[in-house]
Amino acid sequence: MTTPEERRRSITELVTKHGGLSVEELATRLDVSESTIRRDLRDLAERNLVERTHGGVVPMTNVGIERSFNRRLIQHLERKQAIADRAVEEISEGHVVYFDAGTTTMQVAKAAPDDSSIIAVTSSPMLLLELSKSEGTVKMTGGEYRSETKALIGPTTEDYIGNSNFDIAFIGVNGIGTDGTLSAPNESEAKIKQLVVEHSARTVVVTVAQKFGEQSFRRFGSIEDVDLLVTDERVPEDYRELFEETELIEDVFESGARG
């Protein structure tokens, strides 16, 4: 049996390796109760070895931007996993698949089938590491690294996507306006998302329902530009008429997509 100190050392190593984990994930990995994990996290946080978040933990770091991303990575984690589990059902053998940078698309990458016939393309170094665990071919767009979102952006990225064709693309959003507009936090990221939509035979937006009613800096399209939207809860009534041309799969978290 491991001692509390050994377990806490394991927690620190796991959190550093994964960039952030939920209490539930740590309890499962270490085969202890969630209450035990919470006590461990309280001790580690008091020693400034980790930083606690709502429902989880991230590595202690002096870089605020890194911490912010890691927080987002575990925020609504189970909901994002449920969205991902349903979204990857859209992937077929032999598909060329684009994975957008983001925390929900990270879960899609983790849930993607381990199929050697699939070609995965991403503009995210973090997703690249996850996708490289599979048997399929993985390609990186190249470009300029943007630390706020851990994404590659700029002319090189845009040129790569503009000269590619994808069977299916999984896109994240920062906001969905009341008029159905989709938005991103940066001009280049918005341009990249727009290009991906234009060069994909099928576009799937994956997002927690919290993004409905939010708005980010740059628009890159609208709901009618995508083929499918997968979300965790029931879409607000005010938005339902926007889905006349777009397939909607909602309430995947409440319906128990992940057990």
Secondary structure, 3 states (H helix, E strand, C coil): CCCHHHHHHHHHHHHHHHCCEEHHHHHHHHCCCHHHHHHHHHHHHHCCCEEEECCEEEECCCCHHHHHHHHHHHCCHHHHHHHHHHHHHHCCCCCEEEECCCHHHHHHHHHCCCCCCCEEEECCHHHHHHHCCCCCEEEECCCEEECCCCEEECHHHHHHHHCCCECEEEECCCEECCCCEEEECCHHHHHHHHHHHHCECCEEEEECHHHECCCCCEEEEEHHHCCEEEECCCCCHHHHHHHCCCEEECCCCCCCCCC
